[in-house]
Amino acid sequence: QVQLVESGGGLVQFGGSLRLSCATSGFTFSRYSMSWYRQAPGKERELVAHITSIGGYTKYADSVKGRFTISRDNSKNTAYLQMNSLKSEDTAVYYCYGNNYWGQGTQVTVSS
């Protein structure tokens, strides 16, 4: 069955960095675009970053441009989100999305 499993979340100080991973299985990863979303308490889930199937095109939410980088390794069926210069407003549960499936989410907490 299709699985998307996020990892790499945690507690980080303001200005720090984290790298999230989304390991996938059960589908042909290289054929699908992948996205990262996040949901903060009391807010709607929002798109953070998106990458096309072969990685030739990426897009980002304005709030993370220049700080976050989405990438993928099709040989490992894994997508990544490198997050730098983290701010308190980046605190949220981060979800991986692809092929109409969601991962379970990973918590990112930025302390000031």
KAWOHU-V760320 format. One line per field, one symbol per residue. phi: phi as a letter, one per 40 degrees, with the letter a starting at -180 (. if undefined). Layout:
BEGIN
phi=???
END
This chain:
BEGIN
phi=.cbbbcahcicbcdgcbabcbbcbagacdccbcbbbbabcdgbccbcbaabcdbgcbbabcdcbdgbbbcaabccbfbbbbcbbfcbccccacbbcbafgbbccgbcbbbcc
END
